[in-house]
């Protein structure tokens, strides 16, 4: 089957991209991510460990009124094991320290000095879509660090089809984390169309950008860089609260920083994120927060690592 995805900005058609995939792909059973599968990726830390061997995460986002999104991602990256976490907040009135998590290194977005070299950048959480945000994404796509693109990074991609070629040409690992609304903007269709055939939507996004991604929502669908699709069955309605996606982005970045491939980091983070929510839902099905999911995910990660 061939589907033509038309990429538009306003009324202007930039290009039409023909996407071809096997007709029987959509009807084939999609394997479920299992705890045994992801715990097989975990190893105890060596006795002579130091923070330098667990990678450096950079988080870029947090425009005015949305600094919390970037901080949630950064805190998740730190608590899920990254060696160091730097944060660039784009808000004019951004804090210079996170008093909840002072271990984070916060940088002035207007400062001349560049961000220290990072293993992976998580970019987009609360970033906005202005020219400053677009420049940050442009630079990240042309850099060598692995990338986790979420939220406004995806919205900017939808506005800037010229960046699609840059993304497809990257040699470094990239993970996209759209929810149905963001996926619809990237595919130039409605959210209802995305939800009507989530598997087909994931296939189209994979063929458009050539990287691993997750289509978030109930029974999130993950697809690896080589096209293997998995469904995640952890998670629950209690996780329908602000900041959950920011936490997931930070978790994926943390696992890439610690040496997992983008594919493995994606599967582990998505499954663990949902499992943490399931543990919390046993007592707090209503009123669950993203911060609580981060802490529960850290607890489960340590249990799973000790058992692996």
N, C-alpha and C positions, 0 to 999 in steps of 0.2 A: 504494500500500500504506500502511496506517495501523498504527503500532505504538504501544501505550500503555506508557510508561515510568512505573513506580510508584516514587515516592520515599518511603522509609521511614526512620525512626529508631527502632531497636529494634522494637517491635511496632506502633508508631503510624504510620499512613499519613498523610503530609502532603498529597500531592496526586498525581493521576494525570495525566500530561501526554501528550496524543495527538500523535504525530509522524507527519507524512505526507510521503512522498517517492515519486518515480516508480519504478515497478516495473523499468524498463529501466536505471535508473541503475547498478545493481550489475553488470550484464552488459556495460556499455560499457567499452571499453579505457581504462585509466587512464594518462595521459601520464607519462613518466619525466622527472624533473628532470635537466637536462643541464648540463655545465660551461659550455657556451656560453651557456646561458640565464642562469646566475647571474653569470658574469663580465661580462655586459652591464650589470650593476647597479653595477659598480665604476668609480671614477674616481680619478685621481691627486690628491693633495692640493695645494691652491694654495700658491704660494711664501710668501704672507703668512699662513700658518696659525697658529693658537694653540689651546690646549686648550679654550678656551671654545666653539669652533664645532663640537666633536666630541661634545658632550652630556655629561650627568652620569648615571651609573648608581648606583642604590642597591640594595644586596643586604641582605635581611632574612632571618635564619635562624640556624642554628648554636646550637641548644639544647645543654645539657650532654651531652657525649659525642659531639656531632655538629658541632663548630665547623668541622671540615675541609670539610664539604659547602659551607657558605657561602663559605669562603675559596677553594675551587676555582672556584666560580662567579664570585667577584669577580676573581680572578687572570685568568680567561678573558676577562672583560669588559675588563679593562685591556689585556691583550696583543692583543686583537682590535680595539683602536682607540678605545675610549671615552676622552673627554677627562679625566674625573675619575671615581673610583669610591669611594663611601662604603659602609661595611659596618656593620650593626647586628647584633651577636652577642647572642643571648638567654641564653647560658650564664652562670651566676652567676660562674664563674671564667674568663670570657672574657679572652683576651689584649688588651692595649691597643695592641699593634703586631704586624704580621705581619713577622717578621724575614726570611722568605723573600721577601716582596714588600712592602717598607716604603713603597712609593708609595701603598698603600691607606690610606684614612682610616677608622679603626675608632672606632666610637662606643659609649659605654656605654648599654646598653638601658634602664637605670634612671634615666638622667639626665633632667632636666626639659626641656632644650632640644630642640626638634624637629630632625629630620633636615633638612639643607639641601634646597632645592628640587631635585628630580631630574627629568630627562627621562623616565626609565623606572625602574621598580622590578622587580627579580627577587626574588620572595618565595616561601619555602617550603622551600628546601634545608636539610635537617636542622633544621627549625623546631620540630618537635614539634606536639602537638595540644591543649596546655593552654590555659587561659583567656587567658594573655598572648599566645600565638600567634594565637588566634582574634581578639583585639582588634586585633592588627597587621593581619591580613587584612581585618577589617571596615573599619578606617581606610583601607587601601589601596584597597579597592573603592569607597569613597566619595570618594577623591581624584581629582585630575586627571591624574596621571602615567600614562603607558602602563604596562602590567603584563605580566610574564612569570610565570605561575603554574605551579609545579612541586611535586612531592613532597607535603609535608604541607599546603601550601596547597590542593591538590586533595583530600587526605584530609579536611580541614576542610570543604570544600565538600560532600563526600559526607555529612558529619555535620550540616551546617547548610543544609537546603533553603531556609531563609529568605533566604540570601545569593544564591540563584540569580537571583531577580528583580533584585537590585541589580546583579549581573554583566550580565544581559541589557540593563539600562537604561543601562549606561555609554556615554558618547560617546567616551571615549579608547580607544585601541587596547589590545587584550588578546590574549595568546597563551597557550594551555594546552599542556602538554607531558606528557601521561600515558603511562605504560607500561601494559601490559594489566591489571595488578592494580589500578592507580588508576582506569583506565577502567571496570573492572568495578564498583568501589565507587560510582562516579558513576552508573552505569547500573543499579545494584542487580541485578547478575547475576553469573555466575561468569567467571573469566578464560578458561576453556575456551570459553564462549559468545562472548566478545569475539574470541578467536582464530579461532573457527570461521567468522566472517564479519567480518573487520576493516573492510572498506569500509562495511558497514552500521553498524558501531559508530561509525565516524568520522562518518557522516551523522547518527546520533542525537545524538552529542555536539555537533555543530555546531548542530543545531536546538534543542537544550536551552539552549545558552549564547550562540549568535549571534556567535562569535568564531573567529579562526583557531586551528588546533591541529595538533599532530602526535601520532599514535599511534606510539610508539616500538617498536622491535624490528626483526627482519630485514625488509628492505624497508619501512621506515617510511612511513606514509601521512600526507601533509599535506593540509589543506583550508584554503582561503582564506576570508576573511570573506564573500565573495560565492558560496561554495559550489564553487569549482573544486578538484578533487582531483588530487593528484600522488603518484606513488610514487618513493621515493628508493632507488637501487640501490647506492650506495656504502656502505661499512662491511663488517665481517667479524666472525666469532666471537671474535677476539682482543679485541674491545671489550667483552666481557661481564665487566667488572671494575668495582669501586666507583668512583663519582664521575663516570662518563661523562655521566650526565644532568645533573649539576650544571654541568659544563663547557658542555654544549649550552645550558643556560639562560643562562649568562653570555654566550655568543656571540650568541644572539638579542638579548639586551638591548643588547649593544655595537652591533649594527648598527642597531637602532631609535634608539639615542642619536645615531648619526651621520647620521640623517636618512632612512633607508629606511623604507618603510611596514612595518607588522607582517607583511603577507603576504610581501613581498620579503625581509625580514630572516629570516623563518622558513625560506623555501626556500633561501636562501644558507647559513644556518647549518647546517641539516640536511645539505645536500650537502657542504659543506666539512668538517664534523665527521667524516662517514664517509670522505671522501677522505683526510683526515689519518690516520685509522686504517688505511686501505689502504696508505698509504705506509709506515707503521710496521710493518705485518704482513709486509712483504717481508723484514724481518730479525728482527722480534720478534713472532711470531704468538702466543706464549705469554708471559705476564708483562707485557703492555702496561699502561701506567698512564694515568690521566686527565690527569695533568700532562704526560706526553709528547705526548698528543693536542693539548693546548693549544699547546704549542710548535711542533708540526708544522703545526697549522692556521694559526698566525701566519706560518710560512715560506711555505706555499702561498698564503695571502692576498696576501702581497707579490709573489709570482711572478705570480699571476693579475692583480693590479692593474697590474703593469708591462706585461703583455701585452694588456690590454684597450684 
